[in-house]
């Protein structure tokens, strides 16, 4: 198969293909490896296909999160086909891992599941519903911080309360019934709980090694998802039956009966899988880098506000405090005079806090703050 010609890139091999387009491995003149997603030629005149392509570009350009694939450019080929330049991710898909290994231990499942929930929380805060969360759309990459599950394919993303033309019903139904929420099958409005349903399906798949409604024709699967009994993962794998309850709630046919957010689903699963560990709470996290004298002042300020110091070094500090116990506006005002020549980030995350011991995702500053961190004071949009 001949590779398309993309000016400024050398495409060396096809790494993925579906009904929508192809993904090629490519090299920039700087020798940086990237992935280039190209629309199929026969879809160039399809308004639905072009809309989906544009939505994916706009979504990933708006979402800056370690567990969302990064956009690096876009353009159009001479024949009219649009293309996206994405970061190249080295690693298997979650679907490939599940096919090879089968069921994952619950603790390992949670480790992979949390970053995906946090990525979707950021998407939902930006008014975006993914609508296509499934194992084949997750790459298990690695970086300096360790395992990095990355959510791909925002082509079916939906703006909450979007006004104006959208994808037609045929395009809205892209994907298999086994990965869709009942409201998607009915063509009804979607919201964050649509992704919660998909996460419930994904958690079931990870815990058991098989799809929740698999093994039946598509029409039968659709009927079961809407009208059938909720699947119980403990009947398919040797796991604690207490896990069935949060999975069942995530898979409730009616949106109003599900968890409101991905994080609520994760917290419920964490509580039954690790019942003796302290529950994570929503926190405001503060991270700063700079000269030792500036960092010492910031650490002293943090302690004075009742923040727990999670990491302290001469040139950096990371502190957290439960969300309900801090005035973010006041914190911002106190930090502003210390921001000159210093890099300071204030963001939202989760952590367990036991006295002076802090654990949890808040310790990974790159997951909730921009990287590299700019000079000055950065405060997450969700906190303003």
N, C-alpha and C positions, 0 to 999 in steps of 0.2 A: 504494500500500500504506500503510495507516494505521500509524503508529508506536505502539508500546505506551506506556502512561502509567507513567512511573517517577517517583515523588514526589521533588522536589528537582532534577530534571534536565529539560532541554528537548532532546528527540531531534529532530535536523533531517534526517538522511538515512541510508539503509541503505548500509553500506560492505562488507558481506560476508554470505554466506548459504551454508549447507550442509545436509546431511541431519540435523545435530544441532541447529542453532540459527541465529540471526541475530546480526549485529554492527552496532550503530548508532553513528553519531557523535553525541555529546551535549555539552551545555554546562551547567556548574554555575552557580549564582547568582554565584559569584566570577568568572565568565567563563572559567574554565579548561575547555579542551576535553578530553574523555575518550572512551573507547570503552566501550559497554555491550553485553555478550554475553547474549542471552536464549535460553532453551531453547524449542524448538518446543512449542506447546500440546499436540499429540498425544502428546508424549513425557513429559508430567507424571506419568503413572501407570506409567512404565517404571522399574523399579528400576535397570536397567543405565544408563539415561540419567542418572538422578539421581546414581548412584554416580560416573559419569564427571565430572559437573559438580562434585561435591563434591571429587573428587580433584584436579581442575584448580585449584580455589580453594586447597586445602591445600598443594599443591605450590608454587605461585608465591608464596604467603605465607611459605613456609619458605626460599625461594631469593632471596637478595639479591645480585644480580649485574647488572652493566651490560648484559649481553647476554641477559638473561631479562626478558620483559615483566613490568611491575610491577602488582600488584593494589592497588586503591585503595578497595575496598568491595564489599559484596554485599548481597543481600536477596531478596525474593520479591514478585511482582506480585499484585494482587488475585485473579487467576485461578489462582494457585498456581505459576506459572512462576518458577523461580529466575533471578537475573541476577547477573552479575559486572561490576564497574566496573574497567576496566583503563586504563592510560595510553594516550593516543592517539599512535600512531606515524605520522609523516609519511614516506612513502617507498614505493617499489615493493617487491613481493615478489621474492625471488630467482628464483622461477619466471618472473615477468614479464620480468626482466632477461635470463634465459637464453633465453626465447622470442624476445626482440627482438634480442639480440646473438649468440646461439649460444655457441660455446666461448669461455671466458675464458683469457687468458694465464696460465700456471702461477703466476707471481709474484703476480698479482692474485687468483687463486684462493686462494693461501695467506693473503693478507691478510684475506680474508673468512672463511676456514676456521678460523683460530686462535681468534678469539673464541668461535665455536660450540663448539670442542673444550674450551676453558676453562670455558664455561658448563656443559657436560655433566660435566666433572670435578667441579664444585661439586655438581651434582645427584647424581652417583654417591656422592660423599662423604657426602651426606645420606641415602643409601640409596634413591635414586629412579632408575628407568630410564624414559626418556621414551617409547620405543616407537613414535614417530611422527615421526622426524626426516626431513624432506624439503624440497625447495625452496619449496613453497607455504607452509610453516610458518616461513619466515625472512623478516623484513622488513629491508630495507636502509635503516635510518634514519640520521640524522646528528645530532650534537650538537656542543658546543663543542670536544670532543676529536677530532672528525672522524667517519669512517665508524663506524657502530654497527649491525652485524648483530644482530638480536634474534630469539631463539627463541620461538615461540608455541606454543599449543595443547598443554597438558599434560593433556588430557582422557584420554589412554590411559596416563598415568603409572602405574608399578607399583612398590610397595615391595618391595625385595629381601627374600626370605625372609618375605614377608607371610603372616600366619596369619589365616584368616577368609574370609568371602565376597568374591569378586572379580567381575569382569565375566564374563559367560557367553561361551561360544565364539563366538557370533554377534557380540557386541560386541568381543571380542578381535580379530576379523578385520576390524574397521573399517579402511578404507584400501585402497589398491590393492596387489596382490601385488608389483608392481615396487618397492615401498618397504618390504617386510617381510623380516625375516630368516627362514631356514628353520625355526628353532625356534618362531617365532610361527605359521607355517603349520601346524606339527605340533601346536600347542597345548602345547608343552613349556615348562619354566621358562625365564625370561629373566634376564639379568644385564647388567652394563655392556657386555659384548661384543656384545649385541644392538644397542645404539646404535652401537658401532664398525662393525658391518656396515652400518647405515643411513648412517653417515658415509662409508663406502667407496662406497656407491651415490651419495651426494651429490657426493663428489669426482669420480667418473666423470662425472656429469651436468655439473658445472661445467667440467671439462677438455675435454669433447667436445661439449657442447651438446645431448646426447641421453641418455635413460635407458640404463642398462647392459643391461637386459633388455627394452627396449622393442620395439614393432613386432610383438608376437605376442599372441594371445589370453591371457586371464588364467591359464587352466589350463596353457597351454604355458609361460608365464613362471614359474609356480610350479615346474614340473618342471625348467626350466633352472636356476633358482636353487639347487635341491637337488642335481641330478644332472649339470648341464651343465658345460662348460669355463668357467673363470673369464674374464670379458670383459677385454680388454686395451685400455686407452684409446688407446695409440699406434697402433692400427689404425683409429681413428675420427678422429684429429686429428694434426696434425704436431707431436708432442711427443717428448721423449726417451723411448725404450723403457724406460729405467731406472725410469720412473714406474710401469710395469706391475706390478712386484714388490710394492711396498707396497699398491697397490690390490687385487691378487690375494689378498694375505694378509688384508686387512680383509674381503674377501668370501669367505673360506673357509667352506664349508658347515657345518663343525663349530666350535662356539664355542672349543674348546681350541686350535685352530690359528690363531686370530686374535690381533691385538694385544690386550693385556689392558686398555688404557685408550685413550681418545681422544687423549691427549697423545702416547702412543707412536706412533700412526698419524701425527699431525702431524709429529713429529720425523723419522720415516722419510721422509715426503714432502719435508720441508724439506731433508734431507740430499741427496736426489737432484736437487732443483730448484735449490738453492743449494750445490753441493758445495764451493765454495771458502770459504764463510763459516764462522765459528766456530759450533759447535753450541751451542744453548741448553741450559742446565742448570737443574735445579730449585733455587730459591733461597729463602731467608728474606729478605723485604724489610721495611725499617724506614722509616716516613715520620713526620715530626713538624712541627708548626706551633706557633709561640709567640713569646715575647719573644726578642730576639737573644741575651741572656746564657744563656737556657735552651737554645736551639738550639745554641749554641757548645759547651756541655757535652755535649749528646747527640751531636754530630758527633765530638767528641774521644773519647767512649766508643766510638762505632762504629769509628773508626780503630784504637783500641786493641785491639778484638776482631778486627781483620783485615778489616773490611767495606770494600767499595769504595764510595766516595761518588759517586753517580750525578748528583745535583742538589744544589747548595748555594746558599742565599740567606740574607740576614740573618735572615729570619723562618721559614725552612723548610729541611729537609734530607731527602734520600732516599738510602738506602744499601742495599746487598745483599751477601749472602754465600752461597756454595753451601750447600745444605741440610745436607750431611754434615759441614760444618765448624763448626757452631754448636750450642751447648746452649741451646735456646729457653727452658727454665726459668731458666737462669742469666741470659740476656739480659733476661727479664721482671723478675727480681729487681733487676738493675742499673738498669732504666728506671723502676721504680716510684717511687723517691724524686724523680724529675724530672718526674712526671706532673701534679703540682698546677698548675692554671692553664695547662697545655699540652695539646695534642692529639697523641697518639702512637698509631700503628697498627703492628702487626707481623703480617705475613701471608705467605702462600705464593704464589709466582709462578714465572716463568722469565725468564732473561736470558742474554745473552752477556757475558762478562767478559774483557776483554783489558787487563791491567794496571789502569790507572785509567779505562779507557773501558768504559762499560756501555751496553747496548742491549737492546731487547726489551720484552715486555709488562709487566715489573716497573716500568717507568718510568710507566705509567698507574696511579697509586695508586687511582683510582676503580674500577678493574677488580678489585682484590683487597681493598679496604678499604671500609667504609661511607661513604656520602656523604649529608649532610655529616658530617664526622668529629666525634664527641662529645668533650667535654673529658675528659681523663684518659687512661688506657692501655687500648687495645683490642688483643686478641690473637685471631687467627682460631681458630675451634673446631678446625680441622684440625691445628693446631699444639699443642693442649693435651693 
